[in-house]
Amino acid sequence: MRFEISKVLDAIEGRVCTDPSLARAVVDLAEVIRWQDLDGGRPASLLRLGMVIDALSRQLEEDSVPVYAIVHRALLSDADLTSNERMVVRRWADDGLVEVLDQPGDRMLEVADLLGLPVLSRVRFDGLGGRWPWLGQAGRVLAPVPGAGGPVFIAHVGGGQTPASGSRSPAGAKLLARQWRCPEPGCALFGGGGGGGAFADLARVDRAPAGQPPPTLRNGVPSCPRHGARLGDAGPRPRTAVLAVRIGGLVRRRFVLTETQPVLVGRAPEATGGVVLGQWLNDEARRWISRNHVRFELRVGEVIVTDTSTNGSGVRPGGSMAEPDRIPLAPQQSRVLGEGDLVELYPGVQIGRADKVTSDAKFSPTSVMAEAPTMAMRLPRP
């Protein structure tokens, strides 16, 4: 039973991140774990985060939806969680997958404002509309509540029940245009400051600048939300492009492309950071799609695709599914992608810019709770 619970926690881990290009909503983990009415289980359970993530995937009709989690430091030693759950949260904190703060305050709202993300919370933020005007917009603050097939969302304000992303605030756009370094050694969010000393390099965190979270603003100064230290400006952040994979009409996952790191996509790419499609393909598609089928690169803001397969690919200009419009892409051939172009590896397997690729079929996204034992959340804490 414990092994099964560990497997679902591993699946949940794949859906938490502080990458501003991938996160789809903001949550306060200390709040989520105590929504007992979602499962009728023990006072606190990390599995409830998985239930909320599944609800978000269903609402967005998209697989692999990551959330940006804010974590109160007290949660790392919360006796209502199991020892395994506390260990998992500490690992997330050490890896920079979540933000751990001594005094979270309104950091959740700040992140939502800077990144233009919706907030998943049951808290009513009355009186804060002056500072955060978007709190009054439909779909920007949604409360997960029990539903027949799992949690569903209700809007605190307005009539929309679909999480609505807004535009990044002007401050967010400026902050995310730069790289930042924290002077504290080994900072999981803004590592690289080193802090000096003989072991400074050992404390350095290898974190892609493009995936850095937004700094917090303290009196207008970019600061580390964890340590409160003023951040150093380490230069412009690398350009990025966010691409999405759609298989069988359902958006399966998003990935980030930078000018310094090309990304291989295929049945089972060998390179680190490759996008694996095999788990979503039928037998015929697996036979057609190569292990390393296409390579995406970002050059001077242009997305370039190169076919690295045996069987070739195709490009759908402007996303047109009309067969006469399809442009063949032969093995080793490259092409610059237009804004709405789709790369088709096999019929029904397409890749394009994330803001242009949407789900067009009513399939259920993969659940992170699939490995959870039926009564796992009702078991007493050991």
C-alpha positions as CSV (number, residue, x, y, z in Angstrom):
1,M,0.0,0.0,0.0
2,R,2.8,2.4,0.9
3,F,4.5,1.6,-2.4
4,E,1.4,2.5,-4.3
5,I,1.1,5.8,-2.4
6,S,4.7,6.6,-3.2
7,K,4.0,6.0,-6.9
8,V,1.1,8.5,-6.9
9,L,3.3,11.0,-5.0
10,D,5.9,10.6,-7.7
11,A,3.2,11.3,-10.3
12,I,2.1,14.4,-8.5
13,E,5.7,15.6,-8.3
14,G,5.7,15.7,-12.1
15,R,2.9,18.2,-12.0
16,V,4.5,20.8,-9.6
17,C,6.9,23.4,-10.9
18,T,7.9,27.1,-10.5
19,D,8.6,27.5,-14.2
20,P,6.7,30.6,-15.4
21,S,6.3,29.2,-18.9
22,L,4.6,26.0,-17.8
23,A,2.6,26.6,-14.6
24,R,-1.1,26.9,-15.3
25,A,-2.5,27.9,-11.8
26,V,-1.2,28.9,-8.3
27,V,-2.1,27.0,-5.1
28,D,-1.3,27.3,-1.4
29,L,-0.3,23.8,-0.5
30,A,-1.0,24.3,3.2
31,E,-4.6,25.1,2.3
32,V,-5.1,22.3,-0.3
33,I,-3.9,19.4,2.0
34,R,-6.6,20.2,4.6
35,W,-9.6,20.1,2.3
36,Q,-10.9,17.0,4.1
37,D,-14.3,17.1,2.3
38,L,-12.6,16.1,-0.9
39,D,-12.0,12.5,0.3
40,G,-13.3,12.3,3.9
41,G,-9.9,11.2,5.0
42,R,-7.3,12.3,7.6
43,P,-6.8,15.9,8.6
44,A,-4.0,16.5,6.1
45,S,-3.1,14.6,3.0
46,L,-0.7,15.5,0.2
47,L,-2.8,13.3,-2.1
48,R,-5.4,16.0,-2.2
49,L,-3.1,18.1,-4.3
50,G,-3.3,15.3,-6.9
51,M,-7.1,15.4,-6.8
52,V,-7.0,19.2,-7.5
53,I,-4.4,18.8,-10.3
54,D,-6.7,16.2,-11.9
55,A,-9.6,18.6,-11.6
56,L,-7.6,21.3,-13.3
57,S,-6.6,18.9,-16.1
58,R,-10.2,18.0,-16.7
59,Q,-11.3,21.6,-16.7
60,L,-8.6,22.6,-19.2
61,E,-9.0,19.3,-21.2
62,E,-5.2,18.9,-21.1
63,D,-2.8,16.3,-19.8
64,S,0.2,17.0,-17.6
65,V,-1.0,20.4,-16.3
66,P,1.6,21.8,-13.8
67,V,0.7,24.0,-10.8
68,Y,2.8,26.6,-9.0
69,A,2.7,25.7,-5.3
70,I,3.4,28.0,-2.4
71,V,4.4,26.2,0.7
72,H,4.5,27.5,4.3
73,R,7.8,26.3,5.9
74,A,5.8,24.8,8.8
75,L,4.5,22.2,6.4
76,L,7.9,20.6,6.3
77,S,7.4,19.4,9.9
78,D,3.6,19.2,10.0
79,A,2.7,16.2,12.2
80,D,-0.6,15.7,10.3
81,L,1.3,14.6,7.3
82,T,3.0,11.2,7.1
83,S,6.8,11.0,7.4
84,N,6.9,10.1,3.7
85,E,4.8,13.1,2.7
86,R,7.0,15.4,4.7
87,M,10.1,13.9,3.0
88,V,8.5,14.5,-0.4
89,V,7.7,18.1,0.3
90,R,11.2,18.7,1.5
91,R,12.5,17.1,-1.7
92,W,10.3,19.5,-3.8
93,A,11.7,22.4,-1.8
94,D,15.3,21.3,-2.2
95,D,14.8,20.9,-6.0
96,G,13.1,24.3,-6.4
97,L,9.8,22.7,-7.6
98,V,7.8,24.7,-5.0
99,E,8.4,27.9,-3.1
100,V,8.9,27.5,0.6
101,L,8.4,30.6,2.7
102,D,8.4,31.5,6.4
103,Q,5.6,34.0,5.9
104,P,3.8,33.3,2.6
105,G,1.4,36.3,3.1
106,D,0.0,37.3,-0.2
107,R,2.9,35.7,-2.3
108,M,0.3,33.5,-4.0
109,L,-1.6,36.6,-5.3
110,E,1.7,38.2,-6.2
111,V,2.7,35.2,-8.4
112,A,-0.7,35.1,-9.9
113,D,-0.4,38.8,-10.8
114,L,3.1,38.6,-12.1
115,L,2.5,35.5,-14.3
116,G,-1.2,36.1,-15.2
117,L,-2.3,32.8,-13.6
118,P,-5.6,31.9,-12.0
119,V,-5.7,31.1,-8.2
120,L,-7.2,27.8,-6.9
121,S,-8.4,28.6,-3.4
122,R,-11.4,28.6,-1.1
123,V,-10.2,31.8,0.6
124,R,-12.3,34.9,-0.2
125,F,-9.9,37.7,-0.8
126,D,-12.3,40.4,0.2
127,G,-10.9,43.9,0.3
128,L,-7.9,43.1,-1.9
129,G,-9.4,44.2,-5.2
130,G,-7.7,47.6,-4.9
131,R,-4.3,46.0,-5.0
132,W,-5.2,43.1,-7.3
133,P,-8.0,44.3,-9.6
134,W,-8.1,41.0,-11.4
135,L,-9.6,39.3,-8.3
136,G,-12.9,40.5,-9.6
137,Q,-12.6,38.8,-13.0
138,A,-14.5,35.6,-13.6
139,G,-12.4,32.5,-13.5
140,R,-9.3,34.1,-11.9
141,V,-10.1,32.7,-8.4
142,L,-11.7,29.3,-8.3
143,A,-12.6,27.0,-5.4
144,P,-12.2,23.2,-5.7
145,V,-15.2,21.5,-4.2
146,P,-16.4,17.8,-4.1
147,G,-18.1,16.6,-7.3
148,A,-19.5,13.3,-8.5
149,G,-16.4,12.3,-10.5
150,G,-13.9,14.2,-8.3
151,P,-13.3,17.8,-7.4
152,V,-14.9,20.5,-9.6
153,F,-14.4,24.3,-9.6
154,I,-16.8,27.0,-8.6
155,A,-16.1,30.6,-9.1
156,H,-15.9,33.0,-6.2
157,V,-16.9,35.8,-8.5
158,G,-18.5,36.0,-11.9
159,G,-20.0,33.1,-13.7
160,G,-17.0,31.4,-15.4
161,Q,-15.9,28.0,-14.1
162,T,-12.9,27.6,-16.3
163,P,-9.6,28.8,-14.9
164,A,-8.9,32.0,-16.8
165,S,-5.3,33.1,-17.4
166,G,-4.7,36.8,-17.8
167,S,-1.7,38.8,-19.1
168,R,1.4,39.1,-17.1
169,S,1.6,42.4,-15.3
170,P,4.0,45.0,-16.5
171,A,6.2,44.3,-13.5
172,G,6.1,40.6,-14.2
173,A,7.1,41.1,-17.8
174,K,10.1,43.2,-16.7
175,L,11.2,40.7,-14.0
176,L,10.9,37.7,-16.3
177,A,13.1,39.4,-18.9
178,R,16.1,39.1,-16.6
179,Q,18.1,36.4,-14.9
180,W,18.4,36.7,-11.1
181,R,20.9,35.3,-8.6
182,C,20.5,35.0,-4.8
183,P,23.5,35.7,-2.6
184,E,22.5,32.8,-0.3
185,P,24.6,29.7,-1.2
186,G,22.5,26.9,-2.8
187,C,19.3,28.8,-3.1
188,A,16.9,26.4,-4.8
189,L,15.1,29.1,-6.7
190,F,17.8,31.6,-7.7
191,G,21.0,29.5,-7.2
192,G,24.3,30.6,-8.5
193,G,25.0,33.4,-6.1
194,G,27.7,31.2,-4.4
195,G,27.9,33.3,-1.3
196,G,31.7,33.1,-1.4
197,G,33.9,30.7,0.5
198,A,35.9,27.6,-0.4
199,F,32.7,25.6,-1.0
200,A,30.7,28.2,-2.9
201,D,30.8,26.1,-6.2
202,L,29.5,23.0,-4.4
203,A,26.5,25.0,-3.2
204,R,25.7,26.3,-6.7
205,V,22.3,25.2,-8.0
206,D,22.2,24.2,-11.7
207,R,18.9,25.7,-12.7
208,A,18.0,26.8,-16.2
209,P,17.6,30.7,-16.1
210,A,14.6,30.4,-18.4
211,G,12.8,28.4,-15.8
212,Q,13.4,30.8,-12.9
213,P,10.3,31.9,-10.9
214,P,9.5,35.6,-10.6
215,P,11.3,37.4,-7.8
216,T,9.2,39.0,-5.1
217,L,9.2,42.8,-5.0
218,R,10.1,44.4,-1.6
219,N,9.7,48.1,-1.8
220,G,10.1,47.8,-5.5
221,V,13.4,45.8,-5.2
222,P,13.6,42.3,-6.8
223,S,14.2,39.9,-3.8
224,C,14.4,36.2,-3.1
225,P,11.0,35.2,-1.7
226,R,12.7,32.5,0.4
227,H,15.6,34.4,1.9
228,G,14.5,38.0,1.6
229,A,17.9,38.9,0.1
230,R,18.2,41.4,-2.7
231,L,18.8,39.6,-6.0
232,G,21.6,40.3,-8.3
233,D,20.8,41.0,-12.0
234,A,22.6,38.3,-14.0
235,G,21.7,39.6,-17.4
236,P,18.9,38.9,-19.9
237,R,16.9,35.8,-19.6
238,P,17.2,33.4,-22.7
239,R,14.5,33.6,-25.2
240,T,11.9,30.9,-25.0
241,A,9.1,29.3,-27.0
242,V,6.5,27.0,-25.4
243,L,5.4,24.1,-27.6
244,A,2.6,21.6,-27.1
245,V,2.1,18.0,-28.2
246,R,-1.4,17.0,-29.3
247,I,-2.2,13.3,-29.7
248,G,-5.6,12.0,-30.7
249,G,-7.1,15.5,-30.3
250,L,-5.9,15.9,-26.7
251,V,-3.0,18.2,-25.6
252,R,-0.8,15.8,-23.8
253,R,2.1,18.0,-22.6
254,R,3.9,21.3,-23.1
255,F,7.6,21.9,-23.2
256,V,9.9,24.9,-23.3
257,L,12.4,25.6,-26.1
258,T,15.4,27.9,-25.6
259,E,18.2,29.1,-27.8
260,T,20.8,27.1,-25.9
261,Q,19.0,23.8,-25.7
262,P,17.3,22.0,-28.6
263,V,14.6,19.4,-27.8
264,L,14.2,16.0,-29.4
265,V,10.7,14.6,-29.7
266,G,9.9,11.0,-30.6
267,R,8.8,7.6,-29.4
268,A,11.6,7.5,-26.8
269,P,14.4,10.1,-27.3
270,E,17.8,9.2,-26.0
271,A,18.9,12.7,-25.2
272,T,18.3,14.3,-21.7
273,G,15.3,16.5,-21.8
274,G,13.7,14.8,-24.8
275,V,9.9,14.6,-25.1
276,V,8.7,10.9,-24.9
277,L,5.5,10.2,-26.8
278,G,5.5,6.4,-26.6
279,Q,3.1,6.1,-23.7
280,W,0.3,7.8,-25.7
281,L,0.8,6.1,-29.1
282,N,-1.1,3.1,-30.5
283,D,0.9,0.2,-32.0
284,E,0.9,1.5,-35.6
285,A,2.0,5.0,-34.5
286,R,4.8,3.4,-32.4
287,R,6.1,1.5,-35.5
288,W,6.0,4.7,-37.6
289,I,7.4,7.3,-35.2
290,S,11.2,7.0,-34.7
291,R,12.8,7.0,-31.3
292,N,14.2,10.5,-32.2
293,H,11.7,11.7,-34.7
294,V,12.1,15.5,-34.9
295,R,14.4,18.2,-33.3
296,F,13.2,21.6,-32.4
297,E,15.5,24.6,-32.1
298,L,15.0,28.3,-31.3
299,R,17.2,30.6,-33.3
300,V,16.8,34.4,-33.1
301,G,13.2,33.9,-32.0
302,E,12.4,31.5,-34.9
303,V,11.3,27.9,-34.2
304,I,13.0,25.5,-36.5
305,V,12.1,21.9,-36.9
306,T,14.4,19.3,-38.4
307,D,13.2,15.8,-39.2
308,T,15.6,13.2,-37.7
309,S,13.4,10.2,-38.4
310,T,13.3,7.3,-40.9
311,N,9.9,7.8,-42.2
312,G,9.6,11.6,-42.4
313,S,7.1,14.1,-41.1
314,G,4.8,16.8,-42.4
315,V,3.9,20.4,-41.7
316,R,0.4,21.7,-41.5
317,P,0.6,25.4,-42.5
318,G,-1.7,27.5,-40.2
319,G,-2.9,24.3,-38.6
320,S,-4.9,23.3,-41.7
321,M,-6.0,19.6,-41.6
322,A,-6.8,19.6,-45.3
323,E,-4.6,17.0,-46.9
324,P,-3.7,19.1,-50.0
325,D,-2.2,21.7,-47.6
326,R,0.2,19.3,-45.9
327,I,3.9,20.0,-46.7
328,P,6.1,16.8,-46.5
329,L,9.2,17.1,-44.4
330,A,11.8,14.6,-45.5
331,P,14.4,13.0,-43.2
332,Q,17.1,15.6,-42.4
333,Q,15.1,18.4,-43.8
334,S,14.5,21.6,-41.8
335,R,11.8,24.2,-41.8
336,V,11.0,27.4,-40.0
337,L,7.6,27.2,-38.4
338,G,5.0,29.9,-38.9
339,E,3.0,31.0,-35.9
340,G,0.1,28.6,-36.5
341,D,2.0,25.8,-38.2
342,L,1.7,22.3,-36.8
343,V,4.4,19.6,-37.3
344,E,2.7,16.2,-37.9
345,L,4.7,13.1,-37.0
346,Y,1.9,10.7,-37.8
347,P,-1.9,11.3,-38.3
348,G,-3.3,12.6,-35.1
349,V,0.2,13.4,-33.6
350,Q,0.9,17.1,-33.9
351,I,3.2,19.7,-32.3
352,G,3.0,23.5,-32.5
353,R,3.1,26.6,-30.4
354,A,1.2,26.1,-27.2
355,D,-1.0,29.2,-27.6
356,K,-2.2,27.8,-31.0
357,V,-2.7,24.2,-30.0
358,T,-6.0,23.3,-28.3
359,S,-7.8,20.0,-27.5
360,D,-10.5,19.2,-29.9
361,A,-11.6,15.8,-28.6
362,K,-13.4,14.9,-25.4
363,F,-11.0,12.4,-23.9
364,S,-10.2,12.1,-20.2
365,P,-6.7,13.4,-19.4
366,T,-4.3,11.0,-17.6
367,S,-5.0,11.0,-13.9
368,V,-2.1,11.5,-11.4
369,M,-4.3,9.6,-8.9
370,A,-4.4,6.5,-11.1
371,E,-1.9,4.7,-8.9
372,A,-3.6,5.7,-5.6
373,P,-5.1,2.7,-3.7
374,T,-8.9,3.1,-3.4
375,M,-8.8,3.7,0.4
376,A,-5.4,5.3,0.7
377,M,-6.6,8.6,1.9
378,R,-8.8,7.0,4.5
379,L,-6.0,5.1,6.2
380,P,-4.9,6.4,9.6
381,R,-1.4,8.0,9.8
382,P,1.2,5.5,10.9
